Amino acid sequence: MTAITSNLQAVNHAIAQAACMAHRCKESIKLLAVSKGFSAVAVCEAYQAGQRDFGESYVQEALDKIELLRDLPIQWHFIGPVQSNKTRGIATHFAWVHSIDRLKIAERLSAQRPARLPPLNVCIQVNVSGEASKSGVAPSGLLELAKAVASLPQLKLRGLMAIPAPAEGLEAQRVPFAKMRELMHQINMQGLALDTLSMGMSHDFSAAILEGATIVRVGTAIFGERNYGGNQ
Ligand SMILES: *Cc1c(COP(=O)(O)O)cnc(C)c1O
């Protein structure tokens, strides 16, 4: 068995354990394998081990892999910062974008989403820890942005995404994830129907699952250490 295969098994096992602790079924949590910094061969290996959803943060790197692996039925998720001059490649080649934090970007993605494809699934990234350096909309601006994004024709607003400040220990890690759960609840009380909380990475996905994560984005624990990137 390759390292990637056994790592995937271990991560899936840990997801199942956290799901049990949360009294949830493991099928309610999707594992997104974050393959940024790793080759198409590594992605293919994870695919052979049963993984179907992959996350990328850099447009050109992602498009190269997507082209190489075009015959595999992979769902590609864009999880990095979206620059407005890169929206067309994203709108054309991805099934999901997790990192919407401005209306202008959402409008471009909607306008550029090819009509032959289903609407692009999107999440709004929330700066849940209030860090000045982090991308994401502040919680105070979230509802207004969510309503505007939800009205765009070629997008389907699915939920919220966050990258909280790193914390040690399950209880401390749960705090920002609980806040995300509450934010989604508040938005749904206003008449929207979000079903996705994209939160939890290699070091904190168990805490995220305890607070309702439906997509966990895991890179290092599957593919190993990267020599660049992460956390942006
Ligand atoms: C890189 C990245 C991840 C994966 O992080 P790991 O710590 O390697 O699991 C998850 N989400 C986003 C947005 C990332 O950029």
The ligand as an SDF file (V2000), in Angstrom:
LIG
                    3D

 15 15  0  0  0  0  0  0  0  0999 V2000
   -3.7050   24.2880    2.1910 C   0  0  0  0  0  0  0  0  0  0  0  0
   -5.1000   24.4290    2.6270 C   0  0  0  0  0  0  0  0  0  0  0  0
   -5.7520   23.4090    3.3390 C   0  0  0  0  0  0  0  0  0  0  0  0
   -5.0850   22.1360    3.7850 C   0  0  0  0  0  0  0  0  0  0  0  0
   -4.2420   22.3640    4.8690 O   0  0  0  0  0  0  0  0  0  0  0  0
   -3.4860   21.1830    5.6340 P   0  0  0  0  0  0  0  0  0  0  0  0
   -3.0640   21.8110    6.9060 O   0  0  0  0  0  0  0  0  0  0  0  0
   -2.3410   20.7760    4.7630 O   0  0  0  0  0  0  0  0  0  0  0  0
   -4.4500   20.0750    5.8200 O   0  0  0  0  0  0  0  0  0  0  0  0
   -7.0960   23.6060    3.6520 C   0  0  0  0  0  0  0  0  0  0  0  0
   -7.7580   24.7170    3.3040 N   0  0  0  0  0  0  0  0  0  0  0  0
   -7.1660   25.7140    2.6350 C   0  0  0  0  0  0  0  0  0  0  0  0
   -7.9570   26.9220    2.2790 C   0  0  0  0  0  0  0  0  0  0  0  0
   -5.8230   25.6160    2.2850 C   0  0  0  0  0  0  0  0  0  0  0  0
   -5.2420   26.6360    1.6200 O   0  0  0  0  0  0  0  0  0  0  0  0
  1  2  1  0
  2  3  1  0
  2 14  2  0
  3  4  1  0
  3 10  2  0
  4  5  1  0
  5  6  1  0
  6  7  2  0
  6  8  1  0
  6  9  1  0
 10 11  1  0
 11 12  2  0
 12 13  1  0
 12 14  1  0
 14 15  1  0
M  END
$$$$
